[in-house]
């Protein structure tokens, strides 16, 4: 595999748009059951915080060395300020619309011995006024980048996604969408949509194990006017369906799976920098497979590093 493209990423820029959140982990030990209710008592010994959702995509892009602009929404609260701080540390340029009456999306996970015991979500949807203003920002910022990623987590930040896709098409800009929900009509005209196997089944009613999988995927590409559909299939790798009718499959890299959190974010981040760097689809999904295999081997939401791509699964440099 040709690693030279990594050294040229500093001259490339990617715009990430979508639902940004703070992933917070409370980690501790369970030694007894509460006398108040039949639930475990967790003695918290460590707190970890990292950007999630579109923020994780942006952090992955920046970690690979490319420039990254993030357009999203946060509340006027401590969670939003902490999220902005973490993204600044990651090297991401933030364009946040701050909702004074809303709150920053946060996912709080309580974990013991690498087992998630509970997740609590805090969120609110952005105001209509902020959503309208985001389109004008998108139009301006997209003129300065090489590729666009839409990270849809269904939190309400992409009410005008159809207009954004049209802006990108008018500019001849590649747009990669990490989807949510069953309505792929919202993504009509995007360059690439990247559902995982569960998301594909939700959108089409057909599983990736069904004999009709390949025909259904090609039909989805055609009806949604996409250039490609990349279905990530866990330990079965990932399969790319192109509008030309070509199908490219990439087997998964053998790796012990520790935590799948954020693996989809890593895939779209790597695909975006590969497209920004001018790589072809086959090379892009090879790099994405290698990067995803690295992050699932680490605890919690994690970013890919250049060393994850240049080292093989045994930790040896294949060069």
C-alpha positions as CSV (number, residue, x, y, z in Angstrom):
1,X,0.0,0.0,0.0
2,X,1.2,3.5,-0.9
3,X,1.7,5.6,2.3
4,X,2.8,8.8,0.5
5,X,-0.6,10.4,0.6
6,X,-0.4,10.7,4.4
7,X,2.4,13.3,4.1
8,X,0.4,15.4,1.8
9,X,-2.7,15.7,4.0
10,X,-1.7,19.0,5.6
11,X,-2.6,20.8,2.4
12,X,-6.1,19.2,2.4
13,X,-9.1,20.4,4.2
14,X,-12.4,18.7,5.1
15,X,-15.6,20.2,6.3
16,X,-17.6,18.2,8.8
17,X,-21.3,19.1,9.4
18,X,-23.7,17.4,11.8
19,X,-24.6,16.4,15.3
20,X,-21.7,17.0,17.7
21,X,-21.7,15.6,21.3
22,X,-19.6,15.0,24.3
23,X,-18.8,11.4,25.1
24,X,-18.2,11.1,28.9
25,X,-17.2,7.9,30.6
26,X,-17.4,7.3,34.4
27,X,-15.2,4.2,35.1
28,X,-15.0,2.4,38.4
29,X,-15.4,-0.9,40.3
30,X,-18.5,-2.7,41.4
31,X,-18.1,-4.4,44.8
32,X,-21.7,-4.5,46.1
33,X,-25.3,-4.1,45.4
34,X,-27.2,-1.0,46.6
35,X,-29.4,-1.6,49.7
36,X,-31.9,1.0,48.3
37,X,-32.6,-1.0,45.0
38,X,-31.2,-4.1,43.3
39,X,-28.6,-2.2,41.3
40,X,-24.8,-2.2,41.5
41,X,-22.9,0.5,43.2
42,X,-20.0,1.8,41.1
43,X,-17.2,3.4,42.9
44,X,-16.0,5.9,40.2
45,X,-12.2,6.1,40.0
46,X,-11.7,7.7,36.5
47,X,-13.5,10.1,34.2
48,X,-12.8,10.2,30.5
49,X,-14.1,12.8,28.0
50,X,-13.8,13.0,24.3
51,X,-15.7,14.5,21.3
52,X,-18.5,12.3,19.9
53,X,-20.6,12.2,16.8
54,X,-19.5,14.7,14.2
55,X,-16.9,15.9,16.7
56,X,-15.3,12.5,16.6
57,X,-15.2,12.5,12.8
58,X,-13.5,15.9,12.9
59,X,-11.0,14.7,15.5
60,X,-10.2,11.7,13.4
61,X,-9.6,13.9,10.3
62,X,-7.3,16.2,12.3
63,X,-5.4,13.3,13.9
64,X,-4.5,12.1,10.4
65,X,-2.9,15.5,9.6
66,X,-5.6,17.1,7.4
67,X,-7.2,20.4,8.2
68,X,-10.7,20.2,9.5
69,X,-13.6,22.6,9.8
70,X,-16.5,21.6,12.0
71,X,-20.0,23.2,11.6
72,X,-22.4,22.3,14.4
73,X,-24.5,23.3,17.3
74,X,-23.9,23.4,21.1
75,X,-25.7,24.9,24.1
76,X,-24.5,27.8,26.2
77,X,-23.4,25.4,29.0
78,X,-20.3,23.8,30.6
79,X,-20.7,20.7,28.4
80,X,-20.5,22.8,25.2
81,X,-17.5,24.7,26.5
82,X,-15.7,21.4,27.4
83,X,-16.5,20.0,24.0
84,X,-15.1,23.1,22.3
85,X,-12.0,22.9,24.4
86,X,-11.4,19.2,23.5
87,X,-11.8,19.9,19.8
88,X,-9.4,22.8,20.0
89,X,-6.9,20.5,21.6
90,X,-7.5,18.1,18.7
91,X,-6.7,20.8,16.1
92,X,-10.2,21.2,14.8
93,X,-11.4,24.6,13.6
94,X,-14.9,25.1,15.2
95,X,-17.8,27.0,13.7
96,X,-20.4,26.5,16.5
97,X,-23.8,28.0,16.6
98,X,-24.6,28.4,20.3
99,X,-28.2,28.0,21.4
100,X,-28.8,30.0,24.6
101,X,-32.0,28.0,25.3
102,X,-30.7,24.6,24.3
103,X,-28.2,22.2,25.7
104,X,-25.2,20.4,24.3
105,X,-25.7,16.8,23.5
106,X,-23.9,14.5,25.9
107,X,-23.7,10.7,26.3
108,X,-22.7,9.6,29.8
109,X,-21.6,6.0,30.1
110,X,-21.0,4.2,33.4
111,X,-18.4,1.4,32.9
112,X,-16.9,-1.3,35.1
113,X,-14.4,-3.8,34.0
114,X,-14.8,-2.7,30.4
115,X,-18.6,-3.4,30.6
116,X,-21.1,-0.6,30.1
117,X,-23.6,-0.7,32.9
118,X,-25.7,2.4,32.0
119,X,-25.9,5.2,29.4
120,X,-27.6,8.5,30.1
121,X,-28.3,10.9,27.2
122,X,-28.8,14.7,27.6
123,X,-29.9,16.6,24.5
124,X,-32.1,19.2,22.8
125,X,-32.8,20.1,19.2
126,X,-31.3,23.4,17.8
127,X,-33.7,26.3,17.2
128,X,-35.1,27.0,13.8
129,X,-33.2,30.3,13.5
130,X,-29.8,28.6,14.1
131,X,-30.6,25.9,11.6
132,X,-31.4,28.4,8.9
133,X,-28.2,30.3,9.6
134,X,-26.2,27.1,9.3
135,X,-27.0,26.9,5.6
136,X,-25.4,30.2,4.8
137,X,-22.3,29.2,6.8
138,X,-22.1,25.9,5.0
139,X,-22.3,27.7,1.6
140,X,-19.3,30.0,2.6
141,X,-17.1,27.4,4.4
142,X,-17.6,24.7,1.7
143,X,-15.8,26.9,-0.8
144,X,-12.6,26.6,1.1
145,X,-12.4,22.8,1.5
146,X,-11.6,19.7,-0.6
147,X,-14.4,17.4,0.7
148,X,-17.5,17.5,2.9
149,X,-18.7,15.0,5.5
150,X,-22.3,14.9,6.8
151,X,-22.5,13.1,10.2
152,X,-26.1,12.4,10.9
153,X,-26.9,11.2,14.4
154,X,-30.6,12.2,14.3
155,X,-30.2,15.0,16.9
156,X,-31.9,17.7,14.7
157,X,-28.8,19.5,13.3
158,X,-29.4,18.6,9.7
159,X,-32.8,20.0,8.9
160,X,-31.5,21.5,5.7
161,X,-29.4,18.7,4.5
162,X,-31.0,18.6,1.0
163,X,-29.9,22.2,0.5
164,X,-26.4,21.5,1.6
165,X,-26.1,18.5,-0.8
166,X,-27.3,20.8,-3.6
167,X,-24.7,23.4,-2.7
168,X,-22.0,20.8,-2.7
169,X,-23.1,19.4,-6.1
170,X,-23.2,22.9,-7.6
171,X,-19.6,23.3,-6.5
172,X,-18.5,19.9,-7.7
173,X,-17.6,19.0,-4.2
174,X,-17.5,15.4,-2.9
175,X,-20.0,14.8,-0.1
176,X,-19.9,11.7,2.2
177,X,-22.8,11.0,4.4
178,X,-22.9,8.8,7.5
179,X,-26.7,8.2,7.6
180,X,-29.3,7.8,10.3
181,X,-32.9,6.5,10.0
182,X,-34.8,4.9,7.1
183,X,-35.3,7.8,4.8
184,X,-32.4,7.9,2.4
185,X,-34.4,10.3,0.2
186,X,-32.8,13.0,2.4
187,X,-29.4,12.1,1.0
188,X,-30.4,12.1,-2.6
189,X,-27.5,13.4,-4.8
190,X,-24.7,12.8,-2.2
191,X,-21.4,11.3,-3.5
192,X,-21.3,8.4,-1.0
193,X,-23.5,7.1,1.8
194,X,-22.0,4.8,4.4
195,X,-24.5,2.8,6.4
196,X,-23.5,-0.1,8.6
197,X,-25.3,-3.4,8.2
198,X,-28.0,-2.6,10.7
199,X,-28.6,0.8,9.2
200,X,-28.8,-0.8,5.7
201,X,-31.4,-3.3,6.9
202,X,-33.5,-0.5,8.5
203,X,-33.5,1.5,5.3
204,X,-34.3,-1.4,2.9
205,X,-35.8,-4.2,4.9
206,X,-33.0,-6.5,3.6
207,X,-30.1,-7.8,5.6
208,X,-26.6,-8.1,4.3
209,X,-26.9,-11.9,4.6
210,X,-30.0,-12.0,2.3
211,X,-29.4,-13.2,-1.3
212,X,-31.1,-9.9,-2.4
213,X,-28.5,-7.8,-0.7
214,X,-26.5,-6.9,-3.8
215,X,-29.5,-6.1,-6.0
216,X,-31.1,-4.1,-3.2
217,X,-27.9,-2.1,-2.6
218,X,-27.5,-1.3,-6.3
219,X,-31.2,-0.2,-6.5
220,X,-30.6,2.1,-3.5
221,X,-27.7,3.7,-5.3
222,X,-29.8,4.3,-8.4
223,X,-32.9,5.6,-6.7
224,X,-31.0,7.9,-4.4
225,X,-28.8,9.2,-7.2
226,X,-25.6,8.4,-5.4
227,X,-22.2,7.8,-6.9
228,X,-21.6,5.1,-4.3
229,X,-23.0,3.2,-1.3
230,X,-20.5,1.8,1.2
231,X,-22.0,-0.8,3.5
232,X,-19.8,-1.6,6.5
233,X,-20.4,-5.2,7.6
234,X,-18.4,-5.7,10.8
235,X,-16.3,-8.8,10.7
236,X,-17.4,-9.4,7.1
237,X,-15.6,-6.2,6.0
238,X,-17.2,-3.6,3.8
239,X,-18.7,-3.6,0.3
240,X,-18.8,-0.6,-2.0
241,X,-21.5,-0.3,-4.7
242,X,-20.8,2.2,-7.4
243,X,-23.3,3.9,-9.8
244,X,-21.4,2.3,-12.7
245,X,-22.5,-1.1,-11.4
246,X,-19.0,-2.0,-10.1
247,X,-18.8,-3.7,-6.7
248,X,-15.7,-3.5,-4.6
249,X,-15.4,-5.7,-1.5
250,X,-12.8,-5.3,1.2
251,X,-12.3,-8.1,3.8
252,X,-12.0,-7.0,7.4
253,X,-8.6,-6.9,9.0
254,X,-8.3,-9.7,11.7
255,X,-8.3,-8.0,15.1
256,X,-9.7,-8.6,18.5
257,X,-12.7,-6.3,18.9
258,X,-12.6,-4.4,22.2
259,X,-15.1,-1.6,21.6
260,X,-16.9,-0.6,18.4
261,X,-17.8,2.9,19.6
262,X,-16.9,5.4,16.9
263,X,-15.7,2.9,14.3
264,X,-18.2,4.4,11.7
265,X,-16.8,7.8,12.4
266,X,-13.3,6.6,11.7
267,X,-14.4,5.0,8.4
268,X,-16.0,8.2,7.1
269,X,-13.1,10.3,8.3
270,X,-10.5,8.2,6.4
271,X,-12.7,8.0,3.3
272,X,-13.0,11.8,3.3
273,X,-9.2,12.5,3.5
274,X,-8.5,9.8,0.9
275,X,-11.0,11.5,-1.5
276,X,-9.6,14.9,-0.7
277,X,-6.1,13.6,-1.5
278,X,-7.3,12.2,-4.8
279,X,-7.1,8.4,-4.1
280,X,-9.5,6.0,-5.8
281,X,-12.3,4.2,-4.2
282,X,-10.5,0.9,-3.8
283,X,-7.6,2.4,-2.0
284,X,-9.9,4.5,0.2
285,X,-11.8,1.5,1.5
286,X,-8.5,-0.4,2.1
287,X,-7.3,2.5,4.3
288,X,-10.7,2.8,6.0
289,X,-10.7,-0.9,6.9
290,X,-7.2,-0.7,8.4
291,X,-8.1,2.3,10.4
292,X,-11.4,0.9,11.7
293,X,-9.7,-2.3,12.8
294,X,-7.3,-0.2,14.9
295,X,-9.9,1.8,16.8
296,X,-12.2,-1.2,17.7
297,X,-9.1,-2.6,19.5
298,X,-9.2,0.3,22.0
299,X,-11.6,1.3,24.7
300,X,-14.2,4.0,24.2
301,X,-14.5,6.5,21.4
302,X,-11.1,6.6,19.9
303,X,-9.4,8.4,17.0
304,X,-7.2,6.8,14.3
305,X,-3.6,7.8,14.1
306,X,-1.2,7.7,11.1
307,X,0.7,4.9,12.9
308,X,-2.5,2.8,12.8
309,X,-2.4,2.9,9.0
310,X,1.3,2.4,8.6
311,X,1.6,-0.6,10.9
312,X,0.1,-4.0,10.2
313,X,-2.1,-5.9,12.6
314,X,0.9,-7.4,14.4
315,X,2.3,-3.9,15.0
316,X,5.1,-4.3,12.4
317,X,5.9,-1.8,9.7
318,X,5.0,-3.5,6.4
319,X,7.4,-1.2,4.5
